[in-house]
Amino acid sequence: ISVEEKKLPVSKETDKSMPKKEILSEEQKANMYYNKGIEYFEKKNYAQAAKEFKQAIELYPDDIESYYNLGIIYDEYLKDKKQAVYYYKKYMELNPDSEDSEKVRQWLRMKETGK
């Protein structure tokens, strides 16, 4: 998968009209970490972006976009293929029929065969 083919999704919506004292759901908190991850990614602070996406997953384990983004970050920017494989496989486990699934499958096959 080349960098040009992989794009990080845009920021997720958070309810800005919500009163400050209202308790946020775990998914809403996860979206806040996700959005911070996007901000750090855009600033090329990939290690911090990865931390934010991991925090999003900790709060909302079904956050497929965070797994995908972590795969991209570890593959292309932090150069940790083992971590990239882990996050791409997690993404595929949760979302096997996504529009990016064929690219991810090809990438995983390439890494597993060493080609």
C-alpha positions as CSV (number, residue, x, y, z in Angstrom):
1,I,0.0,0.0,0.0
2,S,1.5,3.3,-1.0
3,V,1.2,6.5,1.0
4,E,-0.9,8.0,-1.8
5,E,-3.5,5.2,-1.5
6,K,-3.9,5.6,2.2
7,K,-5.7,8.6,3.6
8,L,-6.6,9.2,7.2
9,P,-10.3,9.8,7.6
10,V,-11.4,13.3,8.4
11,S,-12.1,14.2,12.0
12,K,-15.1,12.6,13.6
13,E,-18.1,14.7,14.7
14,T,-18.4,15.6,18.3
15,D,-21.4,17.4,19.7
16,K,-20.1,21.0,20.3
17,S,-23.5,22.2,21.5
18,M,-23.3,19.8,24.5
19,P,-23.1,21.6,27.9
20,K,-19.6,21.4,29.4
21,K,-20.8,19.6,32.6
22,E,-22.6,16.8,30.7
23,I,-20.9,13.4,31.0
24,L,-19.5,12.2,27.7
25,S,-20.0,8.6,26.6
26,E,-17.0,6.4,26.0
27,E,-17.5,6.7,22.3
28,Q,-17.6,10.5,22.5
29,K,-14.4,10.5,24.5
30,A,-12.8,8.2,22.0
31,N,-13.8,10.5,19.2
32,M,-12.0,13.3,21.0
33,Y,-8.8,11.3,21.2
34,Y,-9.3,10.3,17.5
35,N,-9.6,13.9,16.5
36,K,-6.4,14.8,18.5
37,G,-4.7,11.9,16.7
38,I,-5.7,13.5,13.3
39,E,-4.3,16.8,14.5
40,Y,-1.0,15.3,15.5
41,F,-0.8,13.3,12.3
42,E,-1.3,16.5,10.2
43,K,1.5,18.1,12.2
44,K,3.7,15.1,11.4
45,N,4.0,14.2,15.1
46,Y,3.4,10.5,14.3
47,A,4.3,9.0,17.7
48,Q,1.9,11.3,19.5
49,A,-0.8,10.6,16.9
50,A,-0.4,6.9,17.6
51,K,-0.8,7.5,21.3
52,E,-4.0,9.3,20.7
53,F,-5.4,6.6,18.4
54,K,-4.5,4.0,21.0
55,Q,-6.3,6.0,23.7
56,A,-9.4,6.1,21.4
57,I,-9.3,2.3,21.0
58,E,-8.9,1.8,24.8
59,L,-12.2,3.7,25.3
60,Y,-14.0,2.3,22.2
61,P,-12.4,-1.0,21.1
62,D,-14.5,-1.2,17.9
63,D,-13.1,2.1,16.5
64,I,-12.1,0.7,13.1
65,E,-10.7,4.0,11.8
66,S,-8.2,4.1,14.7
67,Y,-6.9,0.6,13.9
68,Y,-6.5,1.5,10.2
69,N,-4.7,4.8,11.0
70,L,-2.4,3.0,13.4
71,G,-1.6,0.5,10.7
72,I,-0.7,3.4,8.4
73,I,1.4,5.2,11.0
74,Y,3.4,2.2,12.0
75,D,3.9,1.1,8.4
76,E,4.8,4.3,6.7
77,Y,6.1,6.6,9.4
78,L,7.3,4.8,12.5
79,K,8.6,1.9,10.4
80,D,7.4,-0.8,12.8
81,K,6.1,-3.6,10.5
82,K,5.1,-5.9,13.4
83,Q,2.9,-3.2,14.9
84,A,1.5,-2.3,11.5
85,V,0.6,-6.0,10.9
86,Y,-1.1,-6.1,14.3
87,Y,-3.3,-3.1,13.7
88,Y,-4.1,-3.9,10.1
89,K,-5.2,-7.4,11.1
90,K,-7.3,-5.9,13.9
91,Y,-8.9,-3.6,11.3
92,M,-9.6,-6.5,9.0
93,E,-11.1,-8.6,11.8
94,L,-13.6,-5.8,12.7
95,N,-14.2,-4.6,9.1
96,P,-13.5,-7.3,6.5
97,D,-15.7,-5.7,3.8
98,S,-14.6,-2.1,3.9
99,E,-13.5,-0.2,0.8
100,D,-9.9,-0.4,1.9
101,S,-10.0,-4.1,2.9
102,E,-8.5,-5.3,-0.4
103,K,-5.6,-2.9,-0.2
104,V,-5.0,-4.0,3.4
105,R,-5.2,-7.7,2.4
106,Q,-2.7,-7.2,-0.3
107,W,-0.3,-5.4,2.1
108,L,-0.6,-8.2,4.6
109,R,0.0,-10.9,2.0
110,M,3.1,-9.0,0.8
111,K,4.5,-8.7,4.4
112,E,3.7,-12.4,5.1
113,T,5.4,-13.6,2.0
114,G,8.3,-11.1,2.2
115,K,7.7,-9.8,-1.3
